């Protein structure tokens, strides 16, 4: 069963401008959103003590550790480095690979629009632990019609696609999609995108957040969970 989460209400929008890091005060006030009648702020979640620390140490880089020895644990993160296969930077020349600022821009634009959808393509167990605010969970397996036909048709409905005959689809109302999974080594979102390409989904309506949850968490950006 597809898990549906966060619905957000109106925010102020930035009109006619390309966003960059300076447009969002992510170290200060952050970006305010409202979902399920609760206030939420997307920002870099740093402990005050960590803000005063120069934590990098070039001498440590070749040992595999960027952080200086003796730093408070709350100012340091550890990541798995031995799993997965690194994905290329681009899926193809049409599908856009984007970063964190563009993800936040997408979230802001999608607040009042039903034709935009942020998709967490990971399995439900991962999604329930932590995800990006406003994401809806559509597990990558559900994009595979041959193995999960019932779920596949649920996916079509969510993304605005109709099957007009066997293997023929109407993309008139196809939504603008942004997909992500765990990180640059995670193949789940690319699997979903590859299956969208197979059915002829308009590739100009697909974006990919390659960094996924690892990059999002590495930057200490706000997360949510069920």
C-alpha positions in Angstrom: 0.0 0.0 0.0 1.3 3.4 -1.0 2.0 5.7 2.0 0.8 9.2 1.6 2.1 11.9 3.9 2.5 15.6 4.3 0.2 18.2 2.8 1.4 21.8 3.0 -0.5 25.1 2.9 0.3 28.4 1.4 3.7 30.1 1.7 5.1 33.2 0.2 6.8 32.5 -3.2 9.8 33.9 -4.9 8.5 35.2 -8.2 10.5 35.2 -11.4 13.8 34.5 -9.8 16.3 31.7 -9.9 17.0 30.6 -6.4 20.4 30.3 -4.9 21.9 29.7 -1.5 21.5 33.3 -0.5 17.7 33.3 -1.2 17.2 30.9 1.8 18.4 31.8 5.2 18.9 28.1 6.1 21.4 28.8 8.9 19.0 31.3 10.5 15.3 31.5 10.1 14.9 28.8 7.5 12.0 28.2 5.2 8.6 28.0 7.0 5.9 25.6 5.8 2.7 24.3 7.3 1.3 20.7 6.9 -1.4 18.9 8.7 -2.0 22.1 10.6 1.4 22.0 12.1 4.2 24.5 11.6 7.5 23.2 10.3 10.8 24.9 9.3 13.3 23.6 6.8 16.7 24.7 8.0 20.2 23.5 8.9 19.7 22.0 12.3 23.0 22.9 14.2 23.5 22.9 17.9 24.8 26.3 18.9 28.1 24.8 20.1 28.7 23.3 16.7 28.3 26.6 15.0 31.4 27.9 16.7 33.6 25.0 15.8 36.0 24.8 12.9 35.5 21.1 12.6 37.4 20.1 9.4 41.0 19.0 9.5 42.9 18.6 6.2 45.4 16.3 7.9 42.6 13.8 8.6 41.2 13.6 5.0 43.4 10.7 3.9 42.6 8.7 7.0 38.9 8.9 6.0 37.9 11.3 8.7 37.3 14.9 8.0 36.4 15.9 11.5 39.0 16.8 14.1 39.6 14.4 17.0 37.9 15.2 20.2 34.8 17.1 18.8 31.5 16.7 20.6 29.6 13.8 19.1 26.6 16.0 18.3 28.8 17.9 15.9 30.0 14.8 14.0 28.3 12.4 11.6 29.3 8.9 10.4 28.2 7.4 7.1 28.4 3.9 5.6 30.9 3.8 2.7 30.9 0.2 1.7 27.5 -0.4 0.1 25.9 0.4 -3.2 27.1 1.3 -6.6 27.8 4.9 -7.4 25.4 6.4 -9.8 26.4 8.8 -12.6 25.8 12.5 -12.2 23.2 12.5 -15.0 20.6 9.9 -16.0 20.5 11.4 -19.5 20.5 14.8 -21.1 16.8 15.6 -20.5 16.2 14.6 -16.9 17.6 17.3 -14.5 19.9 16.3 -11.6 19.4 18.8 -8.8 20.7 19.8 -5.4 19.3 20.8 -2.0 18.4 24.4 -2.9 16.5 23.2 -5.9 14.7 20.6 -3.8 13.6 23.4 -1.4 12.5 25.5 -4.3 10.5 22.6 -5.6 8.8 22.2 -2.2 7.9 25.9 -2.1 6.4 25.8 -5.6 4.5 22.6 -5.1 2.7 24.0 -2.0 -0.4 25.2 -4.0 0.0 22.9 -7.0 -1.4 19.5 -7.5 0.7 19.0 -10.6 4.0 18.7 -8.7 5.0 15.7 -6.6 8.1 15.0 -4.4 8.6 11.2 -4.3 10.6 9.3 -1.8 11.3 6.1 -3.7 12.7 4.1 -0.8 10.9 1.2 0.9 8.4 2.1 3.6 10.6 1.0 6.5 13.2 3.6 5.5 10.6 6.2 4.7 8.9 5.9 8.1 12.1 6.4 9.9 13.0 9.7 8.2 12.2 11.6 5.0 12.2 15.1 3.5 9.2 17.3 4.4 6.3 17.1 2.0 7.6 13.8 0.4 5.2 11.0 -0.5 6.4 7.5 -0.4 6.1 5.6 -3.6 8.4 2.6 -3.3 10.6 2.0 -6.3 9.2 -1.5 -6.7 5.7 -0.2 -7.4 7.0 1.3 -10.7 7.5 -2.2 -12.0 4.2 -3.2 -13.7 5.4 -6.8 -14.3 5.8 -7.6 -10.6 3.4 -5.2 -8.9 0.5 -4.4 -11.4 -2.0 -3.2 -8.8 0.5 -0.9 -7.2 1.7 0.3 -10.6 -1.9 1.5 -11.4 -2.0 3.3 -8.1 1.2 5.0 -9.1 -0.3 6.0 -12.4 -3.2 7.7 -10.6 -0.9 9.5 -8.2 1.3 10.9 -11.0 -1.5 11.9 -13.3 -1.3 9.2 -16.0 -4.1 7.2 -17.6 -3.7 4.0 -19.5 -5.9 4.3 -22.6 -5.1 0.8 -23.9 -2.7 -2.0 -23.2 0.7 -0.4 -22.9 -0.6 3.0 -24.2 -0.7 5.9 -21.8 -2.2 9.4 -21.8 0.3 11.9 -20.3 -1.9 15.0 -20.7 -2.1 15.5 -16.9 1.3 14.1 -16.1 2.7 15.8 -13.0 6.2 17.3 -12.5 8.1 14.8 -10.5 11.1 15.0 -8.2 12.5 11.6 -7.0 15.1 10.7 -4.5 16.3 7.8 -2.4 19.2 7.2 0.0 22.1 8.7 -1.8 24.5 8.7 -4.7 25.1 5.0 -4.2 21.3 4.1 -4.1 19.7 2.7 -7.2 16.1 2.9 -6.1 15.1 6.3 -7.5 16.9 5.6 -10.7 15.0 2.3 -11.0 11.8 4.2 -10.7 12.8 6.8 -13.2 14.0 4.1 -15.7 10.5 2.5 -15.5 8.9 5.8 -16.1 11.0 6.3 -19.2 9.9 2.8 -20.4 6.2 3.8 -20.4 7.0 7.1 -22.2 6.7 9.5 -19.3 7.7 13.0 -20.4 11.3 13.2 -19.3 11.2 17.0 -19.1 8.8 16.6 -16.2 11.2 14.5 -14.2 14.0 15.7 -11.8 16.3 13.7 -9.7 17.9 14.6 -6.4 21.0 12.4 -6.6 22.3 13.2 -3.1 19.1 11.9 -1.5 18.8 11.4 2.3 22.6 11.1 2.9 23.3 14.5 1.4 20.2 16.0 3.0 21.3 14.8 6.4 25.0 15.6 5.9 23.9 19.2 5.6 21.7 18.8 8.7 18.6 19.9 6.9 15.2 19.4 8.5 13.7 15.9 8.3 10.4 14.4 9.4 9.1 11.0 10.3 5.8 9.2 10.8 
